[in-house]
């Protein structure tokens, strides 16, 4: 039985500031952030029938926004001939399902697509186990668990700029590992 329900009429008032703050940190452009939020609300309206009520409305909208941000970077990077690997993970309700599996996709997924997603998830986990342990731990805490920068810096006794260097090194190592072992 669903615990939460959707009320799209209140999304802008209730969530636009939160979604904007989330997006602006990731895209660093007000116009793009606003566009992504608009796309998120539109996608939410289109996929409302898939909302199961297991997550809060805000959590569900954030997962859609994360997908929109990933799509934004894929569009940018595809022009450069590269794709940035981003891991979005939520264990609030599904204990380890990749976020791409939680948000209704506007395209029908085939069994082959699902298998490829599962293989990529396993490859990412294998690669995380193969990179520098401290880098992997910090990367997981920041990128997967969504822990605040200040909390991670305090936990590991590092500066914010050191944190971002470690995150960058972890991403670079993950990308190299994935390219070697998965692509």
GIGI-V963714 format. One record per backbone hydrogen bond with DSSP energy under -0.5 kcal/mol. NH is the residue of the N-H (numbers start at 1). CO is the residue of the C=O. If there is no record, write none. Layout:
# GIGI-V963714
NH|CO + NH|CO
This chain:
# GIGI-V963714
3|53 + 4|53 + 10|7 + 11|8 + 14|10 + 15|11 + 16|11 + 16|12 + 19|15 + 20|16 + 21|17 + 22|18 + 23|19 + 24|20 + 25|21 + 26|22 + 26|23 + 27|23 + 28|24 + 33|29 + 34|30 + 35|31 + 36|32 + 37|33 + 38|34 + 39|35 + 40|36 + 41|37 + 42|38 + 43|39 + 44|40 + 45|41 + 46|42 + 47|43 + 48|45 + 50|47 + 51|48 + 60|56 + 61|57 + 62|58 + 63|59 + 64|60 + 65|61 + 66|62 + 67|63 + 68|64 + 69|65 + 70|66 + 71|67 + 72|68 + 73|69 + 74|70 + 75|71 + 76|72 + 77|73 + 78|74 + 79|75 + 79|76 + 80|76 + 81|77 + 82|77 + 86|84 + 88|86 + 90|97 + 96|90 + 99|88 + 101|98 + 102|98 + 102|99 + 103|99 + 114|110 + 115|111 + 116|112 + 117|113 + 118|114 + 119|115 + 120|116 + 121|117 + 122|118 + 123|119 + 124|120 + 125|121 + 126|122 + 127|123 + 128|124 + 129|125 + 130|126 + 130|127 + 131|127 + 136|132 + 137|133 + 138|134 + 139|135 + 140|136 + 141|137 + 142|138 + 143|139 + 144|139 + 144|140 + 145|140 + 147|141 + 152|148 + 153|149 + 154|150 + 155|151 + 156|152 + 157|153 + 158|153 + 163|159 + 164|160 + 165|161 + 166|162 + 167|163 + 168|164 + 169|165 + 170|166 + 171|167 + 172|168 + 173|169 + 174|170 + 175|171 + 176|172 + 177|173 + 178|174 + 179|175 + 180|176 + 181|177 + 182|178 + 183|178
